[in-house]
Amino acid sequence: MSVRRFVGANSRDVMRQVRETLGEDALIVANRRTEGGVEILAMADEAIDHFEPSPEPAPETPTAPSPQDPMQAMSERLLREMQDMRALLANSQSNHAASPAAATPTGTSARLRQLLWNVGFSSELADELLAGMPAPLTKLDGDSEAPLQWLRQQLMDRLCVLSDETSFFDQTGIVALVGPTGVGKTTTTAKLAARFVMRHGTRPVALVTTDSFRIGAHEQLRIYARLLDTPMYALDAEQPIDDLLGRLQGKQWVIIDTVGMSQRDQRVIEQIAHLQGGRSRVRLVLLLNAASQPETLEEVVLRYRQAARAAGAELDDCIITKQDEAGRLAPVLDIIMRHGMRVLFGSNGQQVPEDMAIAAPAALVDQALSTATPQRERLQSADTPTGMPRWSRDVLGQGRRLSSLLARLRQRVTGFADLEELWNLAALPSRVQEERLDALLAGYPAAETTLGMAWSARRNERGCDWAMPDIGLDTDGAWLALPWLQHRHPAGWQPRLAALTSSNGVAVHLLPRFPESDALAWLEAEHLTWVSQVAPNHRVLFHHERQTIRQLFNDSVLTHHVGVRFRGQSVQLWTAYAEVEDASGCALLAWYGEVRDPESAKVVVRRYWLTPARLGAEVLSLLLTQLQSESLTALTRRAWQQLKEADSGDLNAEVRLLMASGVASVAGHLDVADDEEAQTLRGDLLNLLGTSRRRRDTGMLDALVYAFMARDAIRQMGSVSREGVA
């Protein structure tokens, strides 16, 4: 046993024995006085972890050993407690070392989360961003730059900014700068006025101040006005802007420098109410000090926007000031993103007008990510926004995700904005829908955006009273968001091909059947690109022998294959082709394709095509596009049924079909794309419903229908932001 017993005449004698035997670090387990002197139980320090206590005697048994020595029992109990204490301390140290503040997190998502936290972004925004992280990125090692580039793009996508300076300064109207004291309103007023003067001269602009509280406030703005050679007017804080209208005749652009007030000052509501109380519409712009604490910025945004809503006004625009004084830019960007505000300009100094620039997402995000601190203390107040209930923040976060998703779809999918306009028709009376639909389709799509057309079969779909619309292709070969209704095309293949080619510049035609002689002659005469799916019994000439296309490939060995998405699954298309002619002697390539399951090698479907021989084997990419287009019919049928169940019977049949086929095209577009942006959009869409789906194409379709319905509900409630869901 590791515990040793030592007996001596006195304490000094027995301790000497312990030191000589076990060393200076020996552990005294127990001690007591005896008739002969002093008894001590001790053990070496390193033996504690290897201590094995004596087995407990089994009670009430005739063979049980004699009771254990009380001294020995006490020593063993103490040793057990010491072992437990050591284990507890070791576990606590291990947990502390693994905490975010003391160790480097493992895993791509954890590293990005730590980076966001260190630079100053909130956990709330980090959760939203990282929830849509593509699975392939999570598997990369720590040396890869791809996850960081993805995160940077996500932050840029969520940062709404002024599209261009012209759109701000070329609009006539009144702009009022509001915000707390010392945020830089007067200097920013001068900078904006100077930039306007540089574009339009001094005559159309006027400066107004309502700051009669600060000593010298009028004089400071008056100096700027004198330097700019523009008039300046003083307005009492309780006066409406209408009191100055007579003196502002001929002024196209008026900028108001308002009184600085704490966000907790009840007069903020009165101030904004006075600005909005007249007949003239005043555009409000909130100034945010980048050097302020996150808690302060959060409260400023909440209180000032509440005051604007109380006055029946909008406060969606902001200007970031004092960027040069801010140790970190992330906190102010975090608040702007979470509240869905739009950044107009950034200010970083006192020089007028040099120290101001139009907000650029790339520059702002790069500045925010470059100011990471080694570690950042976690404060509950910084991580949990104040002044807003948890359920409100959850709904706001859902709204931000929806807003960002729709904005990115507008940028990626050609015709998505037109699809949104189509969905707007559903809220109109049925008698108006057809008229508005005609106007919408009259200018769609623009010729420069349309490369080709995936034509659908000229028949109703099985079990339906509608025919699948024709799907346009953009210049990258991707599906357009808003399809064409079949019955709106001319009758006959040659007239409809010619009409679309002349009006929209369509140069690629994916045909559901082999064209008739007049249409084929026209296609060849125009040197257009076309491919045609054909039936297995379609006859061609091969070496001057007439046979069906199925017979042509009966003994073929398929050696070439490519990966493809088909009906929501990842499969392989195996192909072979041969040079043939049609009955008129036109040189063609006959194609045979088998769609196979990559795991079982089972054939899913077989397809046959004919293409012009002059195009060669490069036409394979178009065969893939046509094959994938088949999946859109099932998606359209699913969306059609959902819309039919949801509407009250007032929805025009044409509008419903275009709505259904439009979301099917967008879902199909994202399903077949394999770039990083598409992966991110897929993740965001599938996360929108919060449930896992076996097929991602139908999952994205359901999410898109939900997104549009949620958008329409928000619009009808009258709470649509200009930069958000609108």
N, C-alpha and C positions, 0 to 999 in steps of 0.2 A: 504494500500500500504506500501511497505517496506521503501520507501524514505520519510524522515522526513524533514520539513522545520524549520529552526532556524533563529530568527531575534534578533540582539543586537545592542547596541550603537556603538560598535567597534569590531574589529576582536577578541581581547582577550576575550571580554565578550561572543561573540557567540561561540567561540571554547570551552569555559568552559561549556556552555550548551550542546554542542555535546558530550564532554567527560563524563559528568555526566549522560546523557541519554543513549548513545550507547557504551560507554567504550573507552579505549585507542586505540583499533584497528578499530575504525569507519572509514569508507571510505567517503571522501569528493567528492561528485559528481559534484557540481558546486557552484560557489559563485559570488555575485555581490553587488555593492553598491546601496543603495536606499536612498530616502529622509530621512528616519528615522535612517539610519546607514548602517549595513551590513546584507545581507541575504545569508544563506548557505543551500544547499541541501545535506544531508548526509544519510548514511545507515550503518547498521551493516555489517561487512565483510562477515559473514556466510550467509547473505541474498542474496548475488549476484546470486548464482546458482538457487535460488528459485524465482528470480525476474520475474514477468509477466508484460510486457509492456502494456500500454493502447492500445485498438484496434484503428487502423487507421480509422478516420471518412470517410465515403463514400462521395466523392465529387458530387456536382451538383444535389444534392437531396434536396427537400424542407424540409425534416425532419432532415437534418444533424445538429449535435450539433454545438455550437459555437466553433471557432478555439481554439486549445489547447494552453495553456500558453507556450510561447517560452522557458522559463526557464525549465519548466517541460519536453518539447519535447527534449531539448538538453540533459537533464540528462538521459532520457530514451535511447537516441542514444548512449551516452557514456557507459551506462550500457550494452547495447547489444554488443558493441565492446569489452568490458571487458570479457563478457561471451564467445565470440568467441575466444578471446586470451587465456583464461583459457583452453578452449576445445582443442585448437591447442597445447598448452604446454603439456596437459595431453596425447594427442595422440602421440606427439613426444617422451615423456618419455616412453610410452607403447611400441612404436616401438623400442626404444633403448634397453629396457629390453628384448625384444624378439629377438634382433640381435644375431648372432652366438658368438660375443665376450662378451656378457653379460648374456646369459641365457643358460640353458641346453636344447638342442633341443629335441623335442618329436618324437617318432616313431623310429623303429629299423634302418631304412635306414638313417635317419637324425643323429642318434647317431653314427653310423659307419662312416658317412661322417665327422662328427665333430672330431672323433678320428683320422681319416686319416689326416685331416687338422692340428690338434694339434701336431702330431708327425713329420710332415714335408712333407707328400705326397701332390702332386698337385691335384687341382680340376679336371684336365683333366683325370688323372689316376683314381681318385675316381669315376668319371662318368662312365668310362669303367667298373670298377669292380662292382659297385652297380646296373648297368643296368641289369645284369644277376642274381640278387639275387632271389632265389626261393620264391614264394609267401608264403608258410607256415612259412618261417623264419620272414617275415615282420610282422606277427601277434603275435609273441612271446613278452612277457613282458620284461622289462629292466633287470630282474634278470637272464635271461637265458644266458648261455654261448655259446649256439649253433651258434648264428649269428657271434660272435667273432671268433669262431673256423672256420666257413665257410670263413670269411674274411681272416684269416691267411692262409688257404689253397689256396685261390685265389691268394694271393701275392706270395706264394711259387711256384705256377704253372707258374706264369709269370716271375719268376726269373730264367734265364737260367744259368747254372753253368757247370763247368768241371765235366764230369761223374766220372772220377777217375784219380788219380795222375799218374798212369802208362801210360795212353793214352797220357799224355803230355811229360813225360820224356823219354819214350821209342821210340819216333819218332826222327829220325835223321834230322838235319837241322839247320837253323840259326834263332835265335829269337832276335828281336830288341825291347828294351823298349823305348817308346817315351812318352813325356809329358812335361808340363811346368817346369820351374826351381823350385827346392825345393820340388818336389813331392815325392822324395825318390827313384830315379832310381838306383843310385849307390848301396845303401844298399839292394835294392830288387835284383839287379844283383847278389850280393854276396849270398843272401839267396837262390836264385834259383840254382846258381852254387853249393852251399853246398849240397842242396838236391839231385842234380844230382850225385855229387861225392859219397854221401852216398849210392846211388843205383848202380852206375856203376864204381866207382873208378875215379882216376884223369886223366888217360891217354886219354879218349875220349873227354874231354871238354877243351875249350879255352875261355878266356875272351877278349873282344875287347872294347876299348873306343874311342869315337869320340869327347870327350869333351876336347878341347884344349884351351877353353876360361877361365874356372874357375881356379883360383890359387889352385894348389894342387890336382886337380881333378884326374890326372893320378896317383899321389902318393897314394891317398885313395884307388883306385881300385887295385893298385899294392900290397898294404899291404894285402888286402883280397886274392889276387891271391897267394901271398907267403904263407899265412896261409893255403890255400887249396892245395898248391903244384900243381897249374895249371899255364900254360903260359898265359901271358897277352900281347896284342898287341895294339899299338896306330894307329889309322886311322884318317887321316885328314877328316874333315866334308865334303869336296868336292870330296873325293875319293870314287869310288865304291868298294864294298866288294871284287870284283874279284881281286883287287890288292893284297889281302892277301891270295888268294887261294893256292899259292905255299907253303906258310908257315903253312897253316892249313891242310896239308895232314895228313890223319889218324885221324882227329878230327871228331867225329860223332855229337857233339852238341856244337854250338858256340852261345854265348850270347853277345849282343852288348849293351853297356851303351851309349846312345846317348846324344848329347848336349841338355840341358834344354832350351826351348824357350817358350816365351809367345805365347799364342794361337793367338794373334794379330800380331805376327811377320811374315812378308811375307816370311822369310827364312824357315818357317816350310815346305812350299811346296817344296822348293829346297832340304831340308834335306831328306825328304821321297823319293823324286825323285832320289837322289843319292843312297839311300839304295836299291831302286828297279831297278837301272839302269844297273846292271850287269847281268850275265847269271844265277847267283844263286838266288833262291827264298828266300826272307827274310820274315819271319812271324812277323807281327807287333803286339805289345801288348801295349795298352794305360794304363798309370797309372793315377788313379783318387784319389785325396786327399779328404778323407771323411770329413775333417775339413773345406774345402772350402765352400764359399757361393754357394747356388743353382744356382744363375745367372752365376757365374764363371764356375761351372761344366758344365752347359748347353753349354756355349760358347766353352769350351775346347773340348767337344765331337763333336760339330758341325764343328769347324774349323779343327781339326785334321782328322776327317773322310773325310771332303772335300779335304784336302791335299792328303790323301791316294787315293781317287778316281781319283784325277787329275793325280796321278802317275800310275794309272791302278792297284792299289793294294786294298786289303781288310783290314779293321780295325774293326774287330768284337769282339776281345778279350780284356779284361781289368783286371787289378788288383787293388783292393781297398787298399790304403795305409793310415796310420795314423788313424786307427779305434779307437785307444786309446785316440786320441786327439779330436775326434769329439763329440760335444755335442748331435748331432742327426745323426743317420745313414740313416733315411728315405730319405732325399733329394738326396743322391747319388744313392740309390736303385731306387728311382723314375725315375731318368734320365736314368739309365741302362735299366730299364724295358721299358720305352717309346721309347728308341732308339734301342731296340732289341739286346743289347750287351750281351756277355757271360762273367761271372765272373770266373776267374781261381783260384785266391787265395785272401786271405785277410791278410793284414799285420798290426800288432798292437804293434810295438816296434822296438828297435834298435838291439836286440840280433840276431846274425846270428848262425844257421838258425832257432832258436826256435820260434821267434816271427812272424811266418807265418803259415797259415793253408789253406788247400784246402777249397774253398767256399762251405758252407753248407746252403741251402735255409732256413731250419728251424731255425738255429742259427741266421742268418742274419735278418730274418723277426722278430723273437722274440726280438732281440736287438733293431730293429727299433720301434716296437710297445711299448717297455717298456720305451721310453724316451719322453712320452707325457708331454707337458707343460700345465699349467692351461689354458692359452689362448694364441693365437698367432695372432699378428697383421696381417691383410690382406694387402699384398703388391701386386700391379698389376704386377710388374715385376716378382715376384716369382710365380704368378699364370698363367702367360702367357709366355711360352717359347720364348726366343728371337731368332732372326736370321732365322726364318722359317715362311713362309706365312701360314695363317690360313688354306688354302685349303690343303697345304702339311701336316700340322699336322693332319687334318681330315683323309686324306688318310693313313698316317702313323698309326694313331690309328686303322683304319679299318684293316690294315695289321697286326698289333699286335694282334688284336682279332682273326683274321684268323689263324695266326701262333700258338697262344696259344690253340685255339680250336683243330687244327689238332694234335698238340703235345699231348693233353690230350686224344684224341680219340685213338691215337696209344697206349697209356698206358692202356686204359680201354678195348678196343674191340680187342679180339684176331683175328689176321689176317688183321688188318687195314693197316699195313705197306705193306702187300702183295696186298691189294686192291689199294693202291697208286701206286705200281709198275705196276699193270694192267692198270691204267689210263695213265701211262707214255707211254704205247704202242700206244695209240691213236695218238700220234704225229709222229709216224714212218710211212714209206711207207707201203701200204697195203700188199705188198709181204713179208715184214719182220715181220709183226704182228703175223702171225700164227706160225712162227718159234720161235719167242720170247715167245709166249704164251705157247707153248709146254715145253720150258725150265722152265718157271715160275711155271707151274702146276706140273712139275715132282717132285719137292721137297715140295709141299704143300699138306696138312699142316704137321707140325711135329707131330709125334705119341703122344708125351707127352702132346700136347695141345688139343687133340680131344677125347671127351667122347662118343658122339653119333651122330646120323644122323636123321634128319627129312626128310624122303623120300617123293618126290612129285609123283603125279599121272603120269602114263606112257602114256601121250597123250598131244597133243597141247592144249594150252589154247584157250578158245572160242574167235574167231575173230583174232587169232594170228597164225603166222607160226613158233612158237617156243613153247617148253615145259618148264615149270617152273623148274629151276635147283634145285638140292637137297641141303638142308641147313645143315651144320655141327653144332654140339653143343660142346662148350668147357667144361672144367672140372667143371664149375659152372652151366652148363646147359643153358648158353646163346648162341645166334646164332653167328657163325663165320662170319667175314666180307666178306670173299670170298667164294662163293658157289661152287658146283660141277656141271658140265654139264652132263645131263643124258646120252647122247650118248657116253660119254667117260667111262662109266661103262660097265662091261661084260653083256651079254644078259642073262636073266633069273634071278629070285629072289635069288635062292640059290647060284649061282656063284657070283653074285654081293655082297650079304651079306658076303660071305666067303672071297672074295677078300679084301673088306674094313676092315673087322675084322682082317685079318692077316697082312695087310700092315700098317694100322693106329691104330690098337688096339681099334676099335670102339666096345663098349660093350652095347650100348643102341640104339635100332632101333624103330623109330616111323613110322609105316607103313600106307600107304593110303588105303590098302585093306587087307583082311585076307590072310595070306600066304598060298601057295599051300602046299600039304602034304609033299613034300621033303624039302621045306624051313622050314616048321614048325618043322619037325623032327630034322633038323639040329640045329635050334635055341634052342630047348629043350635039345638036346644032349650036346650043348656047354654051357648050363645054362646061356644064355644071357638074358638081359632085353629087353622086347619088348611090344609094345602096337599097336593095329590095329583098325583103324576106319572101320566100316562095314555099309552096307546098311540096312535100316529098315526091309527088307524082308529076311535078312540072317537068316538061320535056325540053331537052337541049340537044345540040349536035356536038358529039365528041368524036373527033377523027372521022367526020362525015357520017357518023352513025347516030341515028336518033334513039335516045333512051331517056328514062326518067333520071332525075338528079339523085334519087335514092339508089338506083342501080349503079350510078357512076361511082359511088363511094362504098359499095357493098363490101369490097375486099380491102379497103384502105386501112392502113395502120397510122393512127394519130400519134405524132411524136412531139408536136409543139403545143404548149399550153401556157396560159396566163391566169393569174388570180383575178377574181371578179366578185363583186357583191351582187347577189341575185336573190330576189324575194326575201330580203332581210338576212341572208346567210352568206358566209364567205365560202366560195366554191372555186372550181377551176374550169376554164373553158378550153377544151382540146379541139384543135382545128386542123383541117386539111383543105387544099383548094386545087382546082384543075382549070386549064384553059379550054373554054368551050365557045360555041356560037349560038345565037338564037335563030329562029326560022328565017329571018331576013339577012342573016350573015353578019350581024353585029358581033364583034369580038368581046367576050365576057369572061369573067372569072366566076366559076361555081365554087361555093364554100359549103363545107359541112362542119357542124360544131356539136360537140357533146358537153353538156354541163355536168360535171362530176363532183360528188362529195369527196373532198381531199383525204378523208380518213378511210372510208370504206371503198372508194373508187366506184361507187354505184352511180349509174347514169341517172341524172335527175330529169333532164329534157334533152331533146335533139332539135337542132335548127338547121335550115338550109337558106342560103342567100345567093343572089347574083349581083355582081358589081361590074362596072366598066373595066375592061382589060387595061385601058390606058392609065388607070389609077394604081395598078400594081397591088402588092401585098400591104402597102401602108394603110390601106383602107380598113385594116383590122380594128383600129380604135373606134371607127364608126359602127362596126358590128357590135362592139361591146356596149356602146351607147344605146343602140337600138334594143339590144337584149335587156339591158337594165331598165329601159323605158317600160317594159312589160309589167314591172312591179308597181307602177304608178296607178294602174287600174284598180287593184285591190285596195290600195291606200285611199284612193278617191271614193270607192264604195263605202269604206269604213267611215270616212269623214262625212260623206253625204248622209249616212244614217244618223250620225251624232247630231248633225245640224237639223235634220228633219224632226228628230225627237225634241230638240231644244226650242225651235221656233214655234210661234203661235198660229202658223198657217198664213201669215202675211208676207212671207219671204218669196220673192219672185224666183221661179224655178231656174232661170238662167243665172241669176245671181248666186243661188245656192250651189249650182253645179260648178261655177267658177271659183267660189270660195273653197269648196271641197277639193277640187283638182289643184287649186293653188297651194293649199297647205300640203297636199300630197307631193307636189313638185319640190317644195322647200325641204320637206322631210327626206324625200329621195335624194335630193342634191347633197344634203349633209351625210346621208348614209353611205353614199358611194365615194365621197371625197376622203382622201387619206392625209391631207396636210395638217399641220399643227393647229391652225385656226379652226378647222372643221372639228377636230377632236375636242377642242375646248368648248365650242358651241354645242356639240353633242352632249358633253358632260353637263353643261348648264341647263340644257333642255330636259334631260332625263332627271336631273336633280329638282326641277321645278315641281314635279308631282310628288317627289319624295318616295317613290316606290320603284322597286326593281322590276324590269320587264324582260321576258325571255327574248323578244325580238326588239332590237333597238329602233328599227324603222317605224313600227307601229307605236312604240313608246314615244318617239319624237313627234309623231303625228298627233297623238293624244295631247302631248304637252303643248304643241302649237295651237291646237283648237282651244285648249284651256287658256293659253296666253292671250289669244285674240278675244276670247270671251271676257277675261279679266280686264283687259284694256278697254273694251266697250263698256263694262260696268263702271269703271272709273270715270270714263268720259261722261257717262250719263249722270254721274253724281256731281259733275262740275268741278272735279279736283284734278284736272289734268295739267301737268307742268309743260311749258313750252319745250323744254329740253328733255322731258321724260317720255311719257307714254304717247304724247300727241304725235 
